[in-house]
Amino acid sequence: MVPGMKARQTILVLDDDGEWLERCREWLERLPSQPGVQTVSSGMGALSLLDAEPFQVLLCDLKMPRMDGLQVLSLVRRRFPELRTVALTGFADEEFRSRAYALGVDLFWLKLDMQQNPQMFLECIESLLEQTDDGGGRDAQSTNLLEVIQMELALRNSSVLRIMSGRQVAHIWIKDGQLVDAQAGGADGEEALWRILNWEASAFESRPAEPGHVQTITKSLGALLLEFAQTVKKADHPTPEQEAEDTALVARLTALAYEGAKFVVTIPANKKSAAKGWGIRDVDQLAAWARLAERSVQRLGEKFNAGPLTHITGHNLERHLLLMRQSGRTFVIGWPPETDPRDLFEQSINLADTWAS
């Protein structure tokens, strides 16, 4: 390699369907960064290639014989923690989605959506490549447990979260988007939840719901976080940084609940900085769409001399969506379908102000 020249990035695609592998190769070879693309048809073959060569991104099908995609992703996360991963599936299965995100995947794509929106898919992959260094480094700010809980509630899911920290194991029960119970170290209910959220590091996985589990937690997550924040402030030796971080998180989640939004995604102007989301899983996918939509509307505005972009709105049967610029970032905010469209902009400004503070 010529000194100073950046190494060519490479993508590995794993799927047992040969035709699909070729289709993915054709798509990925159109990427502006022109990465190398290799394909493989078995989990063991993929692991062997990952051992032998450096890759920046792995696209992994979930439904495969012998070793399925979830097993591969579990092994990959332990053996190649810096590799960016994308889960692919032909089945719209919410349990698959939950389990894949619990394993730390960066993106989850249905194959039908890939075929219907290939440009958006490519934008998402290009965004992942932009976030990697020559060694394929992963952003240190991976999804934390509190964000996972908040997403489960916002999506009205029912599940049991199993949390591990060293030798400690805990569980959190969620039903229809409501906290039901928590157990950790002999404690249950609110005390157990508080202990879990104070663990310094943890891994977690989503398991099927237990509908008949006894409910011990009756307060909302927002109310509990406010109580926890007061406890943090009264602690003996909280660092100013930790206190500020906890207070900001509580303020944001409380504003989300107060305004009634379904989710918020913040997208930095710098493409190499990761987007962040609360209440939604497909953060990178939505961020790639938002960047594309913002550029397209700005070009139209310049063409027709319409002035600077203030916001973009849209809706379907599931939600209203508003995109806006605020404090040097792009915000994408999802609202329930019953929200009055006339109030969307003002409510979104209020929410964005909380996030920007």
PALORO-135827 format. One record per residue: residue number from 0; x, y, z of N, C-alpha, C in turn; residue in one letter. Coordinates in steps of 0.2 Angstrom, whole numbers, plus 5000, padded with zeros to 4 digits. Example, Ala and Ser with C-alpha at 12.3 -4.5 7.8 and 13.67 -1.06 7.14 Angstrom:
n|n_xx|n_yy|n_zz|ca_xx|ca_yy|ca_zz|c_xx|c_yy|c_zz|res
0|5066|4972|5039|5062|4978|5039|5066|4984|5039|a
1|5064|4989|5035|5068|4995|5036|5064|5000|5039|s
// end
This chain:
n|n_xx|n_yy|n_zz|ca_xx|ca_yy|ca_zz|c_xx|c_yy|c_zz|res
0|5004|4994|5000|5000|5000|5000|5004|5006|5000|m
1|5002|5011|4996|5006|5018|4996|5006|5021|5003|v
2|5011|5023|5006|5011|5027|5012|5006|5032|5012|p
3|5002|5033|5018|4997|5038|5018|4990|5036|5015|g
4|4990|5031|5011|4984|5029|5007|4979|5025|5012|m
5|4973|5027|5012|4968|5023|5017|4967|5016|5014|k
6|4967|5011|5018|4965|5004|5016|4958|5004|5014|a
7|4957|5000|5009|4951|4999|5006|4946|4995|5011|r
8|4940|4997|5012|4936|4994|5017|4933|4988|5014|q
9|4931|4983|5018|4928|4977|5015|4922|4975|5019|t
10|4917|4972|5015|4910|4970|5018|4910|4962|5017|i
11|4907|4959|5022|4906|4952|5021|4899|4951|5022|l
12|4896|4947|5017|4889|4945|5017|4888|4938|5018|v
13|4884|4936|5023|4882|4929|5024|4875|4928|5023|l
14|4874|4923|5019|4867|4921|5017|4867|4914|5014|d
15|4863|4909|5015|4863|4903|5012|4859|4903|5005|d
16|4857|4908|5003|4853|4909|4997|4858|4912|4992|d
17|4861|4908|4987|4866|4911|4982|4863|4917|4978|g
18|4857|4917|4976|4854|4922|4972|4854|4929|4976|e
19|4852|4928|4982|4852|4934|4986|4859|4937|4987|w
20|4864|4932|4988|4871|4935|4989|4873|4939|4983|l
21|4871|4936|4977|4873|4940|4971|4870|4947|4971|e
22|4863|4947|4973|4860|4953|4972|4863|4958|4977|r
23|4865|4956|4983|4868|4960|4988|4875|4963|4986|c
24|4878|4958|4982|4885|4961|4980|4884|4966|4975|r
25|4879|4965|4970|4878|4970|4965|4876|4977|4968|e
26|4872|4977|4973|4870|4983|4977|4876|4986|4980|w
27|4880|4982|4984|4885|4985|4988|4891|4988|4984|l
28|4892|4985|4978|4897|4988|4973|4895|4994|4971|e
29|4889|4997|4972|4887|5004|4969|4889|5009|4975|r
30|4891|5007|4981|4892|5012|4986|4898|5017|4984|l
31|4897|5023|4986|4902|5028|4984|4909|5027|4986|p
32|4910|5023|4992|4916|5022|4995|4920|5016|4991|s
33|4916|5012|4987|4918|5007|4983|4922|5002|4987|q
34|4919|4999|4993|4922|4994|4997|4922|4987|4993|p
35|4927|4983|4996|4927|4976|4993|4921|4972|4996|g
36|4919|4968|4992|4913|4964|4994|4914|4956|4994|v
37|4914|4953|4999|4914|4945|4999|4908|4942|5001|q
38|4906|4936|4999|4900|4933|5001|4902|4926|5003|t
39|4898|4923|5008|4899|4917|5010|4892|4914|5012|v
40|4892|4907|5012|4885|4904|5012|4884|4900|5019|s
41|4889|4900|5023|4888|4896|5030|4891|4900|5035|s
42|4888|4899|5041|4891|4902|5047|4898|4901|5049|g
43|4900|4894|5048|4907|4892|5050|4911|4895|5044|m
44|4909|4896|5038|4913|4899|5033|4914|4906|5034|g
45|4909|4910|5037|4910|4917|5039|4915|4918|5044|a
46|4914|4914|5050|4919|4915|5055|4926|4913|5053|l
47|4927|4908|5048|4934|4907|5046|4936|4913|5042|s
48|4932|4916|5038|4935|4922|5034|4936|4928|5039|l
49|4932|4929|5044|4933|4934|5049|4940|4933|5053|l
50|4941|4927|5054|4948|4925|5057|4954|4927|5053|d
51|4953|4926|5046|4958|4926|5041|4959|4934|5039|a
52|4954|4938|5038|4955|4944|5035|4951|4949|5039|e
53|4953|4956|5038|4950|4961|5041|4943|4963|5037|p
54|4938|4964|5041|4932|4966|5038|4929|4972|5042|f
55|4925|4977|5039|4923|4982|5043|4915|4981|5044|q
56|4912|4978|5040|4904|4977|5041|4903|4970|5039|v
57|4898|4967|5043|4896|4960|5042|4888|4961|5041|l
58|4885|4958|5035|4878|4958|5034|4876|4950|5035|l
59|4872|4949|5039|4871|4942|5041|4863|4940|5041|c
60|4862|4935|5037|4855|4933|5037|4853|4929|5043|d
61|4847|4929|5046|4846|4926|5052|4843|4919|5051|l
62|4840|4917|5046|4837|4911|5045|4842|4906|5041|k
63|4846|4902|5044|4850|4898|5040|4850|4891|5043|m
64|4852|4886|5039|4852|4879|5042|4859|4878|5047|p
65|4859|4873|5051|4865|4872|5055|4866|4877|5060|r
66|4870|4882|5058|4871|4888|5062|4868|4894|5060|m
67|4863|4896|5064|4858|4902|5061|4862|4908|5063|d
68|4859|4914|5060|4862|4920|5060|4863|4923|5068|g
69|4858|4921|5072|4859|4924|5079|4865|4920|5082|l
70|4866|4914|5081|4872|4911|5084|4878|4914|5081|q
71|4878|4915|5075|4884|4919|5072|4885|4926|5075|v
72|4880|4930|5075|4881|4936|5078|4883|4936|5085|l
73|4881|4931|5089|4883|4930|5096|4890|4929|5097|s
74|4893|4925|5092|4900|4923|5092|4904|4929|5090|l
75|4901|4932|5085|4905|4938|5082|4906|4944|5087|v
76|4900|4945|5091|4901|4950|5096|4906|4949|5101|r
77|4907|4943|5103|4913|4941|5107|4920|4941|5104|r
78|4920|4938|5098|4927|4937|5095|4929|4943|5091|r
79|4924|4947|5088|4926|4953|5084|4922|4959|5086|f
80|4923|4962|5092|4918|4967|5095|4918|4973|5091|p
81|4923|4975|5087|4923|4981|5084|4920|4980|5077|e
82|4918|4974|5075|4915|4974|5068|4908|4976|5068|l
83|4906|4980|5063|4899|4983|5063|4895|4977|5060|r
84|4889|4976|5062|4885|4971|5060|4878|4973|5058|t
85|4875|4970|5053|4868|4971|5050|4865|4965|5050|v
86|4859|4964|5053|4855|4958|5053|4850|4959|5047|a
87|4849|4953|5043|4845|4953|5037|4840|4947|5038|l
88|4833|4948|5036|4829|4943|5037|4823|4944|5032|t
89|4820|4938|5030|4814|4939|5025|4808|4938|5029|g
90|4808|4938|5036|4802|4937|5040|4801|4943|5045|f
91|4796|4946|5045|4794|4951|5050|4792|4949|5056|a
92|4797|4946|5060|4797|4943|5067|4799|4948|5072|d
93|4795|4950|5076|4797|4955|5082|4802|4952|5086|e
94|4801|4945|5088|4806|4942|5092|4813|4942|5089|e
95|4813|4941|5083|4820|4941|5079|4823|4948|5080|f
96|4819|4953|5079|4822|4960|5080|4824|4961|5087|r
97|4821|4959|5092|4823|4960|5099|4829|4957|5100|s
98|4829|4950|5098|4835|4946|5100|4841|4949|5096|r
99|4840|4951|5090|4846|4954|5086|4849|4960|5089|a
100|4844|4965|5091|4847|4971|5094|4850|4969|5101|y
101|4847|4964|5105|4850|4963|5111|4857|4960|5110|a
102|4859|4957|5104|4866|4955|5103|4870|4961|5100|l
103|4867|4967|5100|4872|4973|5098|4872|4974|5091|g
104|4868|4972|5086|4868|4973|5079|4867|4981|5078|v
105|4870|4984|5073|4869|4991|5072|4863|4992|5068|d
106|4861|4988|5063|4855|4989|5059|4851|4982|5058|l
107|4845|4983|5058|4840|4977|5056|4836|4978|5050|f
108|4837|4974|5045|4833|4976|5039|4829|4970|5036|w
109|4823|4971|5035|4819|4966|5031|4821|4966|5024|l
110|4822|4960|5021|4824|4959|5014|4819|4963|5009|k
111|4812|4963|5011|4807|4966|5007|4809|4973|5007|l
112|4810|4976|5013|4812|4983|5013|4818|4985|5009|d
113|4823|4981|5009|4829|4982|5005|4827|4982|4998|m
114|4823|4978|4995|4821|4978|4988|4817|4984|4986|q
115|4813|4986|4991|4809|4992|4990|4812|4999|4991|q
116|4817|4999|4995|4821|5005|4996|4828|5004|4996|n
117|4831|5002|4990|4838|5000|4990|4843|5006|4991|p
118|4840|5012|4989|4845|5018|4990|4845|5019|4997|q
119|4840|5019|5001|4840|5020|5008|4845|5015|5012|m
120|4844|5009|5009|4848|5003|5012|4856|5005|5011|f
121|4857|5007|5005|4864|5009|5003|4867|5015|5007|l
122|4862|5020|5009|4864|5025|5013|4866|5023|5020|e
123|4862|5018|5022|4864|5016|5029|4870|5012|5029|c
124|4872|5008|5024|4878|5004|5024|4884|5009|5024|i
125|4883|5014|5019|4888|5019|5018|4890|5023|5025|e
126|4884|5024|5028|4885|5028|5035|4889|5024|5040|s
127|4888|5017|5040|4892|5013|5044|4899|5013|5042|l
128|4900|5012|5036|4907|5013|5034|4911|5019|5036|l
129|4907|5025|5035|4910|5031|5037|4912|5031|5045|e
130|4908|5027|5049|4909|5028|5056|4915|5023|5058|q
131|4918|5019|5053|4923|5015|5055|4930|5018|5053|t
132|4935|5016|5057|4942|5018|5055|4945|5012|5051|d
133|4951|5013|5049|4954|5007|5045|4954|5001|5049|d
134|4954|5001|5055|4953|4994|5059|4946|4992|5060|g
135|4941|4996|5058|4934|4995|5059|4931|4996|5066|g
136|4934|5002|5069|4932|5003|5076|4925|5005|5077|g
137|4922|5002|5082|4915|5003|5084|4915|5009|5089|r
138|4910|5013|5088|4908|5019|5092|4907|5016|5099|d
139|4911|5019|5104|4911|5017|5111|4904|5018|5114|a
140|4900|5022|5111|4893|5024|5114|4888|5019|5112|q
141|4888|5013|5113|4883|5008|5111|4877|5009|5115|s
142|4872|5006|5113|4865|5006|5117|4866|5004|5124|t
143|4864|5008|5129|4864|5006|5136|4857|5003|5138|n
144|4857|5000|5144|4851|4996|5146|4846|5001|5147|l
145|4847|5007|5150|4841|5012|5151|4838|5013|5144|l
146|4842|5014|5139|4839|5016|5133|4835|5010|5130|e
147|4837|5004|5131|4833|4998|5129|4827|4997|5133|v
148|4827|4999|5139|4820|4998|5143|4816|5004|5140|i
149|4818|5010|5139|4814|5015|5137|4811|5013|5130|q
150|4815|5010|5126|4813|5008|5119|4807|5003|5120|m
151|4808|4998|5124|4803|4993|5125|4797|4996|5127|e
152|4797|5001|5131|4791|5004|5134|4787|5008|5128|l
153|4791|5012|5125|4789|5016|5119|4785|5012|5114|a
154|4788|5006|5112|4786|5002|5107|4780|4997|5110|l
155|4778|4998|5116|4773|4994|5119|4774|4987|5119|r
156|4780|4985|5120|4782|4978|5119|4781|4974|5126|n
157|4781|4968|5125|4780|4963|5131|4786|4959|5131|s
158|4790|4958|5136|4796|4954|5136|4799|4954|5143|s
159|4804|4949|5143|4808|4949|5149|4815|4950|5148|v
160|4818|4955|5151|4825|4957|5149|4829|4954|5155|l
161|4834|4950|5152|4839|4946|5157|4846|4950|5156|r
162|4848|4952|5162|4854|4957|5162|4859|4953|5166|i
163|4865|4953|5164|4871|4950|5167|4877|4955|5168|m
164|4879|4956|5174|4885|4960|5175|4890|4956|5180|s
165|4895|4953|5177|4900|4949|5180|4896|4942|5182|g
166|4896|4941|5188|4892|4935|5190|4885|4936|5192|r
167|4883|4943|5192|4876|4945|5194|4872|4944|5188|q
168|4866|4941|5190|4860|4941|5185|4854|4944|5187|v
169|4851|4947|5183|4844|4951|5185|4839|4950|5180|a
170|4833|4952|5181|4828|4951|5176|4823|4957|5177|h
171|4820|4960|5171|4815|4965|5171|4810|4963|5167|i
172|4803|4963|5170|4798|4961|5166|4794|4967|5164|w
173|4792|4966|5157|4788|4972|5154|4782|4969|5150|i
174|4776|4972|5151|4770|4970|5148|4767|4976|5145|k
175|4765|4975|5138|4762|4980|5135|4764|4987|5136|d
176|4771|4988|5136|4774|4994|5137|4774|4997|5144|g
177|4773|4993|5149|4773|4995|5156|4778|4990|5160|q
178|4781|4994|5164|4786|4990|5169|4781|4986|5174|l
179|4783|4980|5175|4779|4975|5179|4783|4973|5185|v
180|4789|4971|5184|4793|4969|5190|4801|4969|5188|d
181|4805|4969|5193|4812|4968|5192|4815|4964|5198|a
182|4820|4960|5197|4823|4956|5202|4830|4956|5201|q
183|4834|4957|5207|4841|4957|5207|4844|4956|5214|a
184|4848|4952|5215|4852|4951|5221|4847|4950|5227|g
185|4842|4947|5227|4837|4946|5232|4832|4951|5233|g
186|4833|4957|5229|4828|4962|5229|4823|4962|5224|a
187|4817|4965|5224|4813|4965|5219|4810|4972|5218|d
188|4806|4973|5213|4802|4979|5212|4807|4985|5211|g
189|4805|4991|5214|4809|4997|5212|4816|4996|5215|e
190|4817|4993|5221|4824|4993|5223|4828|4989|5219|e
191|4825|4983|5216|4829|4979|5211|4831|4983|5205|a
192|4826|4987|5202|4827|4991|5196|4833|4996|5197|l
193|4833|4999|5203|4838|5004|5205|4845|5001|5205|w
194|4845|4995|5208|4852|4991|5208|4854|4990|5201|r
195|4850|4988|5197|4852|4986|5190|4854|4992|5186|i
196|4851|4997|5187|4853|5003|5183|4859|5006|5186|l
197|4861|5004|5192|4868|5007|5195|4873|5002|5193|n
198|4872|4996|5190|4878|4992|5188|4882|4996|5183|w
199|4889|4996|5184|4893|4999|5180|4893|4997|5173|e
200|4893|4990|5172|4893|4987|5165|4889|4981|5165|a
201|4885|4980|5159|4881|4975|5159|4879|4972|5152|s
202|4878|4966|5151|4875|4963|5145|4868|4961|5146|a
203|4864|4961|5140|4857|4960|5141|4855|4956|5135|f
204|4849|4953|5136|4846|4949|5131|4838|4950|5132|e
205|4834|4950|5127|4827|4950|5127|4824|4943|5126|s
206|4820|4941|5131|4817|4934|5131|4809|4935|5130|r
207|4806|4930|5128|4798|4930|5128|4795|4932|5134|p
208|4789|4936|5133|4786|4938|5139|4783|4933|5143|a
209|4781|4935|5150|4778|4930|5154|4772|4934|5157|e
210|4766|4933|5153|4760|4937|5154|4757|4936|5161|p
211|4758|4931|5165|4756|4930|5171|4760|4932|5177|g
212|4765|4935|5176|4770|4937|5181|4767|4943|5186|h
213|4768|4942|5192|4765|4947|5197|4768|4954|5196|v
214|4764|4959|5196|4766|4966|5196|4768|4968|5202|q
215|4774|4971|5203|4776|4975|5209|4778|4982|5208|t
216|4779|4984|5202|4780|4991|5200|4774|4994|5197|i
217|4772|4999|5200|4766|5003|5197|4767|5010|5195|t
218|4773|5012|5196|4775|5019|5194|4778|5019|5187|k
219|4777|5025|5183|4780|5025|5176|4787|5026|5177|s
220|4791|5024|5171|4798|5025|5171|4800|5032|5172|l
221|4797|5037|5169|4798|5044|5171|4798|5046|5178|g
222|4793|5043|5182|4792|5045|5189|4798|5041|5193|a
223|4800|5035|5191|4805|5032|5194|4812|5035|5193|l
224|4813|5038|5187|4819|5041|5185|4820|5047|5189|l
225|4814|5051|5190|4815|5057|5194|4816|5056|5201|l
226|4814|5050|5204|4815|5048|5211|4823|5046|5211|e
227|4825|5042|5206|4832|5040|5206|4837|5046|5206|f
228|4835|5051|5202|4839|5057|5201|4840|5060|5208|a
229|4834|5061|5211|4835|5064|5218|4839|5060|5223|q
230|4839|5053|5222|4844|5049|5226|4851|5050|5224|t
231|4852|5051|5217|4859|5052|5215|4862|5059|5218|v
232|4857|5064|5218|4859|5071|5220|4861|5070|5228|k
233|4858|5066|5232|4859|5065|5239|4865|5060|5240|k
234|4868|5057|5235|4873|5052|5237|4879|5056|5240|a
235|4883|5052|5243|4889|5055|5247|4894|5058|5242|d
236|4896|5055|5237|4901|5057|5233|4900|5057|5225|h
237|4894|5060|5223|4893|5060|5216|4898|5065|5212|p
238|4901|5063|5206|4905|5067|5203|4900|5072|5199|t
239|4902|5079|5198|4898|5084|5195|4896|5081|5188|p
240|4901|5078|5184|4899|5075|5178|4894|5070|5178|e
241|4894|5065|5183|4889|5060|5183|4882|5063|5185|q
242|4882|5068|5190|4876|5071|5192|4873|5075|5186|e
243|4877|5078|5182|4874|5082|5176|4872|5077|5171|a
244|4875|5072|5170|4873|5067|5165|4866|5064|5167|e
245|4866|5062|5173|4860|5059|5176|4854|5064|5175|d
246|4855|5070|5177|4850|5075|5177|4847|5076|5170|t
247|4852|5077|5165|4850|5078|5158|4846|5072|5155|a
248|4848|5066|5157|4844|5060|5155|4837|5060|5157|l
249|4837|5061|5164|4830|5062|5167|4826|5067|5163|v
250|4829|5073|5162|4825|5079|5159|4823|5077|5152|a
251|4827|5073|5148|4825|5071|5142|4819|5066|5141|r
252|4820|5061|5146|4815|5056|5146|4808|5059|5148|l
253|4809|5063|5153|4803|5066|5156|4799|5070|5151|t
254|4803|5074|5147|4800|5078|5142|4797|5074|5136|a
255|4800|5069|5135|4797|5064|5130|4791|5062|5132|l
256|4790|5060|5138|4784|5057|5141|4779|5063|5141|a
257|4781|5069|5144|4776|5075|5145|4773|5077|5138|y
258|4778|5078|5133|4775|5080|5126|4771|5075|5123|e
259|4772|5069|5124|4768|5063|5121|4771|5060|5115|g
260|4778|5062|5113|4781|5059|5107|4782|5052|5108|a
261|4783|5049|5102|4784|5041|5102|4792|5040|5102|k
262|4796|5045|5099|4803|5044|5099|4806|5050|5097|f
263|4813|5051|5098|4817|5056|5096|4823|5053|5093|v
264|4826|5056|5088|4832|5054|5085|4836|5061|5084|v
265|4842|5061|5086|4846|5067|5085|4852|5065|5080|t
266|4853|5069|5075|4858|5068|5070|4863|5073|5070|i
267|4870|5072|5072|4875|5077|5071|4876|5079|5064|p
268|4878|5086|5063|4880|5088|5056|4886|5084|5053|a
269|4891|5082|5058|4896|5078|5056|4894|5071|5055|n
270|4895|5068|5049|4893|5061|5047|4896|5056|5051|k
271|4903|5058|5053|4907|5053|5057|4904|5052|5064|k
272|4900|5056|5066|4898|5056|5073|4891|5052|5073|s
273|4890|5048|5078|4884|5043|5077|4878|5047|5079|a
274|4872|5045|5076|4866|5047|5078|4864|5044|5084|a
275|4859|5047|5088|4857|5044|5094|4849|5044|5094|k
276|4846|5039|5097|4839|5039|5097|4836|5036|5104|g
277|4830|5039|5106|4827|5037|5112|4820|5034|5109|w
278|4818|5028|5111|4811|5026|5109|4811|5023|5102|g
279|4816|5021|5099|4816|5018|5092|4823|5014|5092|i
280|4822|5009|5088|4828|5004|5087|4832|5006|5081|r
281|4829|5007|5075|4832|5008|5069|4835|5015|5068|d
282|4839|5017|5073|4842|5024|5073|4846|5026|5067|v
283|4851|5021|5065|4855|5023|5059|4851|5023|5053|d
284|4846|5018|5052|4842|5018|5046|4838|5025|5045|q
285|4835|5027|5051|4831|5033|5051|4836|5039|5049|l
286|4842|5039|5052|4847|5045|5051|4849|5045|5044|a
287|4850|5039|5041|4852|5039|5034|4846|5042|5030|a
288|4840|5040|5031|4834|5043|5027|4834|5051|5029|w
289|4835|5053|5035|4834|5060|5036|4839|5064|5033|a
290|4846|5062|5032|4851|5065|5029|4849|5066|5021|r
291|4847|5060|5019|4845|5061|5012|4839|5065|5010|l
292|4834|5065|5015|4828|5069|5014|4830|5077|5015|a
293|4834|5078|5019|4836|5085|5021|4840|5088|5015|e
294|4844|5084|5012|4848|5086|5006|4843|5088|5000|r
295|4839|5083|4999|4834|5084|4993|4830|5090|4994|s
296|4827|5091|5000|4823|5097|5001|4827|5103|5001|v
297|4833|5103|5003|4837|5109|5003|4839|5111|4995|q
298|4840|5106|4991|4841|5107|4984|4835|5110|4981|r
299|4829|5108|4982|4823|5110|4980|4822|5118|4982|l
300|4824|5119|4988|4823|5126|4991|4828|5131|4987|g
301|4834|5128|4986|4839|5133|4982|4836|5134|4975|e
302|4834|5128|4972|4831|5129|4965|4826|5134|4964|k
303|4821|5134|4969|4815|5138|4968|4816|5145|4973|f
304|4822|5146|4976|4823|5152|4980|4818|5152|4985|n
305|4817|5147|4989|4812|5146|4994|4814|5148|5001|a
306|4821|5150|5002|4823|5151|5008|4826|5145|5012|g
307|4828|5146|5018|4831|5140|5022|4826|5135|5024|p
308|4828|5129|5025|4823|5124|5027|4821|5125|5035|l
309|4815|5125|5037|4813|5125|5044|4811|5118|5046|t
310|4807|5115|5042|4805|5108|5045|4802|5104|5039|h
311|4802|5097|5040|4798|5093|5035|4793|5089|5039|i
312|4787|5088|5037|4782|5084|5040|4780|5079|5035|t
313|4778|5073|5038|4774|5068|5035|4770|5063|5039|g
314|4766|5059|5037|4762|5055|5041|4760|5048|5038|h
315|4759|5043|5042|4755|5037|5039|4750|5035|5044|n
316|4748|5029|5044|4743|5027|5049|4746|5026|5056|l
317|4752|5025|5056|4756|5023|5063|4758|5030|5066|e
318|4760|5035|5063|4763|5041|5066|4764|5047|5062|r
319|4764|5052|5065|4767|5059|5061|4774|5059|5062|h
320|4778|5062|5057|4785|5062|5058|4787|5069|5056|l
321|4791|5072|5060|4794|5079|5059|4801|5079|5059|l
322|4804|5082|5054|4811|5083|5054|4813|5091|5054|l
323|4818|5093|5058|4819|5100|5059|4826|5100|5061|m
324|4829|5107|5060|4836|5108|5062|4835|5112|5068|r
325|4840|5111|5073|4839|5115|5080|4846|5114|5083|q
326|4849|5119|5085|4856|5119|5089|4861|5115|5085|s
327|4862|5116|5078|4867|5113|5075|4866|5105|5073|g
328|4860|5103|5075|4858|5096|5074|4852|5095|5070|r
329|4851|5089|5067|4844|5087|5064|4841|5083|5069|t
330|4834|5085|5070|4830|5081|5075|4825|5077|5070|f
331|4824|5071|5072|4818|5068|5069|4814|5065|5074|v
332|4807|5067|5075|4803|5066|5080|4797|5063|5078|i
333|4795|5057|5081|4789|5053|5079|4783|5055|5084|g
334|4777|5056|5082|4772|5058|5086|4766|5053|5084|w
335|4762|5052|5089|4756|5047|5088|4751|5050|5083|p
336|4748|5045|5079|4744|5048|5074|4738|5052|5076|p
337|4736|5052|5082|4731|5057|5084|4733|5064|5086|e
338|4739|5065|5086|4742|5072|5087|4739|5077|5082|t
339|4737|5083|5084|4735|5088|5080|4741|5090|5076|d
340|4741|5090|5069|4746|5092|5065|4748|5099|5066|p
341|4743|5103|5068|4744|5111|5069|4749|5112|5075|r
342|4749|5107|5079|4753|5108|5085|4760|5105|5085|d
343|4762|5101|5079|4768|5097|5079|4774|5101|5079|l
344|4774|5107|5076|4780|5111|5075|4782|5114|5082|f
345|4777|5117|5085|4778|5120|5092|4780|5115|5097|e
346|4777|5109|5097|4779|5103|5102|4786|5101|5100|q
347|4787|5100|5094|4794|5098|5092|4799|5102|5094|s
348|4798|5109|5094|4803|5114|5096|4804|5113|5104|i
349|4799|5112|5107|4799|5112|5115|4804|5106|5116|n
350|4802|5100|5113|4806|5094|5114|4813|5095|5112|l
351|4815|5098|5107|4822|5099|5104|4825|5103|5109|a
352|4822|5108|5112|4826|5113|5116|4828|5109|5122|d
353|4824|5104|5125|4826|5100|5131|4832|5096|5129|t
354|4832|5093|5123|4838|5089|5121|4844|5093|5120|w
355|4843|5099|5117|4849|5103|5116|4852|5106|5122|a
356|4849|5106|5127|4851|5110|5133|4856|5106|5137|s
// end
